[in-house]
């Protein structure tokens, strides 16, 4: 497990949060998470693989675009 840096906003209901995550190609994806899955400005994810300064992570929920796995820059990963 790892944590991914994100911009966290209030979600559609009080028990949810909207996370905006920057991908390694400079785009931003949105994922709605339970409040418990957010710690500060990070979200929990599973590291799947690494390649040339980027990390493939599997998110705990599907993004609004329909992806479960995204590539992020290595600097976006926080251990713990």
C-alpha positions in Angstrom: 0.0 0.0 0.0 1.0 3.6 -0.6 -0.6 7.0 -0.4 -1.0 9.3 -3.4 -1.0 13.1 -3.2 -4.3 14.7 -4.2 -6.3 17.9 -3.9 -9.2 17.0 -1.6 -12.6 18.7 -1.7 -15.9 18.0 -0.1 -17.9 15.3 -1.8 -21.6 15.1 -2.9 -22.5 14.0 0.6 -20.9 14.6 4.0 -19.3 11.1 4.3 -17.6 11.4 0.9 -14.6 13.4 -0.5 -13.6 14.3 -4.0 -10.0 13.7 -4.8 -8.3 15.4 -7.8 -5.2 13.5 -8.8 -2.6 14.6 -11.3 -1.5 11.9 -13.6 2.1 11.4 -15.0 1.0 12.8 -18.4 -0.2 16.1 -16.8 -4.0 15.4 -16.8 -6.2 15.4 -13.7 -8.6 12.7 -12.7 -11.4 12.7 -10.2 -12.4 10.0 -7.8 -15.1 10.1 -5.1 -14.0 8.3 -1.9 -15.3 7.6 1.5 -14.0 10.1 4.1 -12.1 7.3 5.8 -10.0 6.7 2.7 -8.5 10.2 2.8 -5.7 11.3 5.1 -4.8 15.0 4.9 -4.0 15.6 1.2 -3.4 11.9 0.3 -5.5 8.9 -0.6 -4.8 5.2 -0.1 -3.8 3.2 -3.2 -2.0 0.0 -4.2 1.2 0.3 -6.1 1.1 -2.0 -9.1 4.4 -1.2 -10.9 7.1 1.4 -11.7 8.5 2.7 -15.0 10.8 5.7 -15.8 9.9 8.1 -13.0 6.2 7.1 -12.7 4.2 4.7 -10.7 1.1 2.7 -11.7 -1.4 2.7 -8.8 -4.8 1.1 -8.4 -7.3 3.3 -6.7 -9.8 2.2 -4.0 -12.6 3.3 -6.3 -13.2 3.9 -10.0 -12.4 7.4 -11.3 -15.3 9.5 -12.9 -13.7 8.6 -16.3 -14.0 4.8 -15.5 -10.4 3.9 -14.7 -9.2 2.0 -11.6 -5.5 2.2 -12.4 -3.6 5.4 -13.3 0.0 6.4 -13.8 1.3 9.1 -11.4 4.7 10.7 -11.0 7.0 9.1 -8.4 7.0 12.4 -6.5 3.2 12.0 -5.9 3.7 8.8 -3.9 3.9 9.0 -0.1 4.9 5.8 1.8 2.7 4.6 4.6 
